[in-house]
Amino acid sequence: MSSQHQSKTPQPTPGHVHDYSQVTDEELVILTNNSTNTEEREHEAECKAKHEEAKRQKAEEERLEAEQRKRRLKGRRRQRRRQRDRDRGPRSGGTRPHKDYVA
């Protein structure tokens, strides 16, 4: 069996795991709080961004719906006007000549 020496130096840990064994309790609390506060702030910022995007999207949808309603209303008015003109039929009595017309 070969005699290999194992290092007693702490090895880096994978990912986000940190070795806090050499940190005093007071410093550990500060580090933990800072990490937690950062995560909370990031989460709040993400939520706020999602909320703002949802508000923007809703406002855009409402604007488009209002535009469509306006176009439909304009079209209905145009149809009513045309129908009213058709119902009246040709104008009786003809047209009057312009006031400056000389026969």
N, C-alpha and C positions, 0 to 999 in steps of 0.2 A: 504494500500500500504506500503510495507516495505521500510525503508529508507536505501538505499544502497549508499555508497559514491563512486563516480567515481574517479579513480586515475587521477591526473593531470600529472603524470610522463609519458613521451613519451614511447609508447610501441614499441617493435621491429617490423620492417616491414618485410614482407615476401620477399624471393628471393634476388635479387641483388639491391633492392631499399634501399637507405641509407638516413638517416635523417641528412641533412647538416645545419639544422636551427641554430645550435650553432657554426658554423664555419664561420670565417671572409671571406669576399669576396676574399681577396688575397690568403688565404689558399684553398678556394674552387676552384679557378682557377688552382692552382697547382695540387690539387687532381684530378680534371677533366682532365687536360692535361696528368698527369701520367697514368690515366686509359685509355685514348684515345691512348696514345703512346704504352702502353702495348698491347692493342687490335690490333693496326696497326702492331706492331712487330710480334705478333702471326700470324696474317693474312699473312704477308710477308713470314714468315718462312714456313707456310703451302703451300703457292704458290711455294716457292723455292723447297720444298720437292717434290711436285707434278711434277714440271718441271724436276727435276733431275731424278725422277722415269720414266717419259716419255722418257727422253733422253736415259736412261739405257735400257729401253724396246725396243726402236727403234734400238739401236746399236745391241742388242741381235737378233732382227728380221733380221737385215741386215747381221749379221754374219751367221745365219742359212740359209738365202737365198744364200749367197755366197758359203756355203758348198754344198748346193743342186745343184747349177750351176756347181760346180767343179765335183761332182759325175756324173751329167748328161753328161758333156763333156768327162769325162773319159770313161763312158759307150759307148758314140758315137764313140770315137776313137777305142775302143776295137771292136765294131761292124764293123767299116770300115776295120780294120786290118783283121778280120776273113773273111769278104766278099772278100777282095783283095786276101787273101790266097786261097779261094775257086775258085775265078775267074782264078787264075793262073793254077789251076789243079795240077796233080801230076808232080813232077819235072822230066824233061826228062834227059836222060843220066845217071841216077842213081847217086849214091853218090861216091865220090872219097874216096879211102881208106886213112886212117891216114898215115901221112908221115913215121911213124915208123913201119907200117904194113909190115910184111914179109910173102909172099905167099908160 
